[in-house]
Amino acid sequence: MPALNTQLELDDIQGIVLSGYGELPQASFLMLAFGDPEAARRWLGKTLERIDSAAAGRPQGGSRLHLAFTWPGLEHLELSWQALKGFSREFREGQAGSPRRSRILGDDGDSAPERWRWGGPHSRAIHALLMCYAATTEALETLLAEQRQILTEAGIEVVETLASQPLPGGREHFGFRDGISQPKLAGVSASQDKRHLVTPGEFILGYPNARDQYTMRPLVDPIEDPDGLLPEVIQDSDLRDLGRNGSYLVFRQLSQDVHGFWSWLDEVAPNPEARQALAAKMVGRWPDGEPLVKAPRRPAGDGADNDFGYHHEDAEGLRCPFGAHIRRTNPRDMLPPKPGTDDSLEINRRHRLLRRGRAYGPPLAESLAPDDLLSAGDDGQERGLLFLCLNADISRQFEFVQQTWVNNANFAGLHVDNDPLIGARGEGRATFTVQNEPLRRRYHDLPRFVQVRGGAYFFLPGLRALRYLAASPHRLTNGVSAPTAPATLLPDTWWLQAARKFNTAMEVGIGITRRFTRLRNVFDRAFQQPASDAVQAIILRRRRKHAIDADLAIAEERQLAGEEDVTQRITELMSAFLLRTYRHGTAERAGNTKTYGLLTAEFEVLELPDDLRCGLFREPRRFDAWVRFGGPGPRVTPDIRNNGVLSLGVKVTGVPGEMLLDDEEHTQDFSAISAPTFTTPDVYENAKLQRLIGAGLPVWYFLNPFDSHYLDMLLQGLYAKAHGSPFEVSYWSCVPYLYGKGRAFKYRFVPLLESQSQVPLPAPDNYLRLAMLRTLAKVEEVVFEMRIQFQEDPVTMPIEDASVIWTSPEIPVARLRIPRQEFAIAERDRLARELTINPWHALPEHRPLGNQNRARKQIYYETSRVRQRINGEEHFKP
């Protein structure tokens, strides 16, 4: 366990983190939707002056304001991509972001997000949460009127207002004392009880958590914080900490069926005493808050007590049932593998929640006494809990508690029980088991007593982070200038410096060999195909020997272990490369970098036999298209130095049907390079290459004797050379795609030009663009024929390995016609930067296949947005 004497920066932490504001019983919560981003930032700048820090202490009357943001809200404030990507996946996705998240939280049936009043997938987007607290009703009304006026003037809409209503005696609507068992923050609380003392890093970002580690949080480059508004990262880093002193705020509106709860108890319990006793067993406490562990039969009159454990006092669950609400949500010392020990308490501490909830709606009975609640009947009014909790890790804390403890039917060795009070019921009703001797007692058909009416995940920033968000975003570029040196991702040791010099020498040597183009053309005619066949034979011999992928069907994929994490790492590396390399210049792509030309074209689908009529190729037709010819990268250099593998990106427009990626409508993209195999065989190897590119050592990827990629190097080398013109090169997809149900295909764009351009020596920096211009001055159109080949065998024509060349016959299916046009203009170059070629801009019939394609979906999307943001440009949607 980490040291518990952490010194918190109280003057930078919003006060709600350290206090639930019991002194301010009146509260209202405003869900906001921003209008103009600049107006929203001005409003934020004024509002943060009213926000009190934790250093202000507990309030003595008056009112308090606090502010938190959703992921869409931070995007709307134009927070940089580098900062946005640092937030947790759960926060980015949102509470209603996916069916998986709904399953984790038990949000189904009447509690499904589709039925929520706010925060659901069909609800108005929420950008921020304004929390208003006051000592009196009058003070709250004054505060709300003042804030509504300010919001209106800023063009900010109040989407939903959730007003709380305090209940007498600190109770909740079922009639039980609430908020008793709260964790104590080490370094703040005077408590020395290790059962409740939790390191602040479990709730506040930027401090060590219970594992003595720093929870992932948003960080930004100093160039994005030129005024030094944010604190520096505590660890050894030059980044600034946007997350420090902030926390994730979980907000859920939970409607309580009070009449249904006590009516069900009345049906299964024979008398008022038994009814109250069963209710206490479901909760784990008597209505006055006294725990069953200390008073199992009837209240002893001692009231609320939090000084107890479970393993030594009640290991068999005979006092407080295993499935009781408070035993599930805070198991204390009963967790395996060593119940009753400090290890068990340590595990429990990793899943604690700092609750800040408030009741809403009128009490069913003013006394909140069980008998009065039962006799009151159903008044038809809604009441419940505005559940708020703070945690540093939504997944490990709130979502873990919900899934693994609250909704787990097998919690603590049970079988079909979930939380009797707040648990989801799935398609049926649940069971509640009361352990007893000699026999347990089981209660069946528990209805769902609590329904979810709305929910969202928020980020509660520190005060310095609020000031940063209120400032106008710092633009990364001031016009076109030369890019800086690439980022260094490894320690700058003497041997690394020497390795970079060797890498540079190798690149210079490769550049020199590209000047001997005629000799290379002679070699290609004589040896390119035999050499390529020999390398392929070595690769296929291994695949046949080990029957790699022999268990797969045609067009069947195999998800690689840890693939999503590797993809995320590649995305981060490439995005970081863009941010650092082009911090003072115009950003280009991290791969396929240099644009030789963006041209308009026509994509002509040929007359095909019935068995080939599928998706885009369903009928003979002509579509408008954009075609981008580019070079390898990762930087823009003179063509003769770095044009070994050219790239082709085709965006076919006006394609009818729903697309797989919804950021564009009716576009089908094709991406190909001038080599039949990809640079790396799979996404794992791509991650290695990207890391070495960032370190300035791409050559080492191929030459490293301890991690050989000689075969990949040979395949790339056989096709990498100084080309005479992008119009005279074949372009292969390298990776496969669906061709309707149960068929996979690769494609190649084959030039139909008869001319053969020579590489001029000395070569102008942009000789490839000049060659394209010369060709279009001579001919009416340049034509490429698109040919496809189908997968016939999963071993020798794999889906997941991009180093294998498929050998099935090629079938012409379309022609790409590029007419004479003027493309060497600034407007086209700008459109080329804004244009995103992503193979997931596709019809479902042509879904990309394989790990490299699955990775492209995220990598291409996110790096294109980084590039466009650096340049202050919009996403070009044809």
Secondary structure as the mmCIF struct_conf table of DSSP 4:
data_model
#
loop_
_struct_conf.conf_type_id
_struct_conf.id
_struct_conf.beg_label_comp_id
_struct_conf.beg_label_asym_id
_struct_conf.beg_label_seq_id
_struct_conf.end_label_comp_id
_struct_conf.end_label_asym_id
_struct_conf.end_label_seq_id
BEND BEND1 LEU A 4 LEU A 4
HELX_RH_3T_P HELX_RH_3T_P1 LEU A 10 ASP A 12
BEND BEND2 ILE A 13 ILE A 13
STRN STRN1 GLN A 14 GLN A 14
HELX_RH_3T_P HELX_RH_3T_P2 GLY A 15 VAL A 17
TURN_TY1_P TURN_TY1_P1 LEU A 18 LEU A 18
TURN_TY1_P TURN_TY1_P2 GLY A 22 GLU A 23
STRN STRN2 GLN A 26 ALA A 33
BEND BEND3 ASP A 36 ASP A 36
HELX_RH_AL_P HELX_RH_AL_P1 PRO A 37 THR A 47
HELX_RH_3T_P HELX_RH_3T_P3 LEU A 48 ARG A 50
STRN STRN3 ILE A 51 ILE A 51
HELX_LH_PP_P HELX_LH_PP_P1 ASP A 52 ASP A 52
STRN STRN4 SER A 53 SER A 53
HELX_RH_3T_P HELX_RH_3T_P4 ALA A 54 ALA A 56
BEND BEND4 ARG A 58 ARG A 58
BEND BEND5 GLY A 61 GLY A 62
STRN STRN5 SER A 63 PHE A 69
HELX_RH_AL_P HELX_RH_AL_P2 TRP A 71 HIS A 76
TURN_TY1_P TURN_TY1_P3 LEU A 77 GLU A 78
HELX_RH_AL_P HELX_RH_AL_P3 TRP A 81 LEU A 84
TURN_TY1_P TURN_TY1_P4 LYS A 85 GLY A 86
BEND BEND6 PHE A 87 PHE A 87
HELX_RH_AL_P HELX_RH_AL_P4 ARG A 89 GLU A 93
TURN_TY1_P TURN_TY1_P5 GLN A 95 ALA A 96
BEND BEND7 GLY A 97 GLY A 97
HELX_RH_AL_P HELX_RH_AL_P5 PRO A 99 LEU A 105
TURN_TY1_P TURN_TY1_P6 GLY A 106 GLY A 106
HELX_RH_3T_P HELX_RH_3T_P5 GLY A 109 SER A 111
BEND BEND8 ALA A 112 ALA A 112
HELX_RH_3T_P HELX_RH_3T_P6 PRO A 113 ARG A 115
BEND BEND9 ARG A 117 ARG A 117
STRN STRN6 TRP A 118 TRP A 118
BEND BEND10 GLY A 119 GLY A 120
TURN_TY1_P TURN_TY1_P7 PRO A 121 HIS A 122
BEND BEND11 SER A 123 SER A 123
HELX_LH_PP_P HELX_LH_PP_P2 ARG A 124 ALA A 125
STRN STRN7 ALA A 128 ALA A 134
BEND BEND12 ALA A 135 THR A 136
HELX_RH_AL_P HELX_RH_AL_P6 THR A 137 GLU A 153
TURN_TY1_P TURN_TY1_P8 ALA A 154 GLY A 155
STRN STRN8 GLU A 157 ALA A 163
HELX_RH_3T_P HELX_RH_3T_P7 PRO A 168 GLY A 170
STRN STRN9 ARG A 171 ARG A 171
TURN_TY1_P TURN_TY1_P9 HIS A 173 PHE A 174
BEND BEND13 GLY A 175 GLY A 175
STRN STRN10 ARG A 177 ARG A 177
BEND BEND14 GLY A 179 GLY A 179
STRN STRN11 LYS A 184 LEU A 185
TURN_TY1_P TURN_TY1_P10 ALA A 186 VAL A 188
TURN_TY1_P TURN_TY1_P11 LYS A 194 HIS A 196
STRN STRN12 LEU A 197 VAL A 198
HELX_RH_3T_P HELX_RH_3T_P8 PRO A 200 GLU A 202
TURN_TY1_P TURN_TY1_P12 PHE A 203 PHE A 203
BEND BEND15 ILE A 204 ILE A 204
TURN_TY1_P TURN_TY1_P13 LEU A 205 GLY A 206
BEND BEND16 TYR A 207 TYR A 207
STRN STRN13 PRO A 208 PRO A 208
TURN_TY1_P TURN_TY1_P14 ALA A 210 ARG A 211
BEND BEND17 ASP A 212 GLN A 213
STRN STRN14 TYR A 214 TYR A 214
HELX_LH_PP_P HELX_LH_PP_P3 THR A 215 MET A 216
STRN STRN15 LEU A 219 VAL A 220
HELX_RH_3T_P HELX_RH_3T_P9 PRO A 222 GLU A 224
TURN_TY1_P TURN_TY1_P15 PRO A 226 ASP A 227
BEND BEND18 LEU A 230 LEU A 230
HELX_LH_PP_P HELX_LH_PP_P4 PRO A 231 PRO A 231
STRN STRN16 GLU A 232 GLU A 232
HELX_LH_PP_P HELX_LH_PP_P5 VAL A 233 VAL A 233
BEND BEND19 ILE A 234 ASP A 236
BEND BEND20 ASP A 238 ASP A 238
STRN STRN17 ARG A 240 ASP A 241
BEND BEND21 LEU A 242 GLY A 243
TURN_TY1_P TURN_TY1_P16 ARG A 244 ASN A 245
STRN STRN18 SER A 247 GLN A 256
HELX_RH_AL_P HELX_RH_AL_P7 VAL A 258 VAL A 268
BEND BEND22 PRO A 270 ASN A 271
HELX_RH_AL_P HELX_RH_AL_P8 PRO A 272 VAL A 283
TURN_TY1_P TURN_TY1_P17 GLY A 284 GLY A 284
STRN STRN19 ARG A 285 ARG A 285
TURN_TY1_P TURN_TY1_P18 PRO A 287 ASP A 288
BEND BEND23 GLY A 289 GLY A 289
STRN STRN20 PRO A 291 PRO A 291
TURN_TY1_P TURN_TY1_P19 LEU A 292 LYS A 294
BEND BEND24 PRO A 296 ARG A 298
BEND BEND25 GLY A 301 GLY A 301
BEND BEND26 TYR A 310 TYR A 310
HELX_RH_AL_P HELX_RH_AL_P9 HIS A 311 ASP A 314
TURN_TY1_P TURN_TY1_P20 ALA A 315 GLU A 316
BEND BEND27 GLY A 317 CYS A 320
TURN_TY1_P TURN_TY1_P21 PHE A 322 GLY A 323
HELX_RH_AL_P HELX_RH_AL_P10 HIS A 325 THR A 329
TURN_TY1_P TURN_TY1_P22 ARG A 332 ASP A 333
BEND BEND28 PRO A 336 LYS A 338
TURN_TY1_P TURN_TY1_P23 PRO A 339 GLY A 340
BEND BEND29 THR A 341 THR A 341
HELX_RH_AL_P HELX_RH_AL_P11 ASP A 342 ARG A 349
TURN_TY1_P TURN_TY1_P24 ARG A 350 HIS A 351
STRN STRN21 LEU A 354 ARG A 355
STRN STRN22 ARG A 358 TYR A 360
BEND BEND30 GLY A 361 GLY A 361
BEND BEND31 LEU A 364 ALA A 365
TURN_TY1_P TURN_TY1_P25 GLU A 366 SER A 367
HELX_RH_AL_P HELX_RH_AL_P12 PRO A 370 SER A 375
TURN_TY1_P TURN_TY1_P26 ALA A 376 ALA A 376
STRN STRN23 GLY A 384 ASN A 391
BEND BEND32 ALA A 392 ALA A 392
TURN_TY1_P TURN_TY1_P27 ILE A 394 ILE A 394
HELX_RH_PI_P HELX_RH_PI_P1 SER A 395 GLU A 399
HELX_RH_AL_P HELX_RH_AL_P13 PHE A 400 PHE A 400
HELX_RH_PI_P HELX_RH_PI_P2 VAL A 401 VAL A 406
BEND BEND33 ASN A 407 ASN A 407
TURN_TY1_P TURN_TY1_P28 ALA A 409 ASN A 410
HELX_RH_3T_P HELX_RH_3T_P10 PHE A 411 GLY A 413
BEND BEND34 HIS A 415 VAL A 416
STRN STRN24 ASP A 417 ASP A 417
TURN_TY1_P TURN_TY1_P29 PRO A 420 ILE A 422
TURN_TY1_P TURN_TY1_P30 GLY A 426 GLU A 427
BEND BEND35 GLY A 428 GLY A 428
STRN STRN25 ALA A 430 VAL A 434
BEND BEND36 GLU A 437 LEU A 439
STRN STRN26 ARG A 441 LEU A 446
HELX_LH_PP_P HELX_LH_PP_P6 PRO A 447 ARG A 448
STRN STRN27 VAL A 450 LEU A 460
HELX_RH_AL_P HELX_RH_AL_P14 LEU A 463 ALA A 470
BEND BEND37 ALA A 471 ALA A 471
HELX_LH_PP_P HELX_LH_PP_P7 SER A 472 ARG A 475
BEND BEND38 LEU A 476 LEU A 476
BEND BEND39 ASN A 478 GLY A 479
HELX_LH_PP_P HELX_LH_PP_P8 ALA A 485 THR A 488
BEND BEND40 LEU A 490 LEU A 490
HELX_RH_AL_P HELX_RH_AL_P15 TRP A 494 THR A 513
TURN_TY1_P TURN_TY1_P31 ARG A 514 ARG A 515
HELX_RH_AL_P HELX_RH_AL_P16 THR A 517 PHE A 523
HELX_RH_PI_P HELX_RH_PI_P3 ASP A 524 GLN A 528
HELX_RH_AL_P HELX_RH_AL_P17 GLN A 529 LYS A 545
TURN_TY1_P TURN_TY1_P32 HIS A 546 ASP A 551
HELX_LH_PP_P HELX_LH_PP_P9 LEU A 552 ALA A 553
TURN_TY1_P TURN_TY1_P33 ILE A 554 ALA A 555
HELX_LH_PP_P HELX_LH_PP_P10 GLN A 559 LEU A 560
TURN_TY1_P TURN_TY1_P34 ALA A 561 GLY A 562
HELX_RH_AL_P HELX_RH_AL_P18 GLU A 563 THR A 581
TURN_TY1_P TURN_TY1_P35 TYR A 582 HIS A 584
BEND BEND41 GLY A 585 GLY A 585
BEND BEND42 ALA A 590 ASN A 592
STRN STRN28 THR A 595 VAL A 605
HELX_LH_PP_P HELX_LH_PP_P11 LEU A 606 GLU A 607
HELX_RH_3T_P HELX_RH_3T_P11 ASP A 610 LEU A 612
HELX_RH_3T_P HELX_RH_3T_P12 GLY A 615 PHE A 617
BEND BEND43 ARG A 618 GLU A 619
STRN STRN29 ARG A 621 GLY A 630
BEND BEND44 PRO A 634 ARG A 635
TURN_TY1_P TURN_TY1_P36 ASP A 639 ARG A 641
BEND BEND45 ASN A 642 ASN A 642
BEND BEND46 GLY A 644 VAL A 645
STRN STRN30 SER A 647 THR A 653
BEND BEND47 GLY A 654 GLY A 654
BEND BEND48 GLY A 657 GLY A 657
BEND BEND49 LEU A 660 LEU A 661
TURN_TY1_P TURN_TY1_P37 ASP A 662 ASP A 663
BEND BEND50 GLU A 664 HIS A 666
STRN STRN31 THR A 667 ILE A 673
BEND BEND51 SER A 674 THR A 677
BEND BEND52 THR A 679 ASP A 682
HELX_RH_AL_P HELX_RH_AL_P19 VAL A 683 GLY A 694
TURN_TY1_P TURN_TY1_P38 ALA A 695 GLY A 696
HELX_RH_AL_P HELX_RH_AL_P20 PRO A 698 LEU A 703
TURN_TY1_P TURN_TY1_P39 PRO A 705 PHE A 706
BEND BEND53 ASP A 707 ASP A 707
HELX_RH_AL_P HELX_RH_AL_P21 TYR A 710 TYR A 719
BEND BEND54 LYS A 721 LYS A 721
BEND BEND55 GLY A 724 GLY A 724
HELX_RH_3T_P HELX_RH_3T_P13 PRO A 726 GLU A 728
STRN STRN32 TYR A 731 TRP A 732
BEND BEND56 VAL A 735 VAL A 735
STRN STRN33 TYR A 737 LEU A 738
BEND BEND57 GLY A 740 GLY A 740
TURN_TY1_P TURN_TY1_P40 LYS A 741 GLY A 742
STRN STRN34 ALA A 744 PRO A 751
HELX_LH_PP_P HELX_LH_PP_P12 SER A 757 PRO A 760
BEND BEND58 LEU A 761 PRO A 762
HELX_LH_PP_P HELX_LH_PP_P13 ALA A 763 PRO A 764
TURN_TY1_P TURN_TY1_P41 ASP A 765 ASN A 766
HELX_RH_AL_P HELX_RH_AL_P22 TYR A 767 LYS A 778
BEND BEND59 GLU A 780 GLU A 780
STRN STRN35 GLU A 781 PHE A 790
TURN_TY1_P TURN_TY1_P42 PRO A 794 THR A 796
BEND BEND60 MET A 797 MET A 797
BEND BEND61 ILE A 799 GLU A 800
TURN_TY1_P TURN_TY1_P43 ALA A 802 SER A 803
BEND BEND62 SER A 808 SER A 808
HELX_LH_PP_P HELX_LH_PP_P14 PRO A 809 GLU A 810
STRN STRN36 ILE A 811 PRO A 819
BEND BEND63 ARG A 820 ARG A 820
BEND BEND64 ILE A 825 ILE A 825
HELX_RH_AL_P HELX_RH_AL_P23 ALA A 826 GLU A 834
TURN_TY1_P TURN_TY1_P44 PRO A 839 TRP A 840
BEND BEND65 HIS A 841 ALA A 842
HELX_RH_3T_P HELX_RH_3T_P14 PRO A 844 HIS A 846
STRN STRN37 PRO A 848 PRO A 848
BEND BEND66 GLY A 850 GLY A 850
HELX_RH_AL_P HELX_RH_AL_P24 ASN A 851 ASN A 871
TURN_TY1_P TURN_TY1_P45 GLY A 872 GLY A 872
#
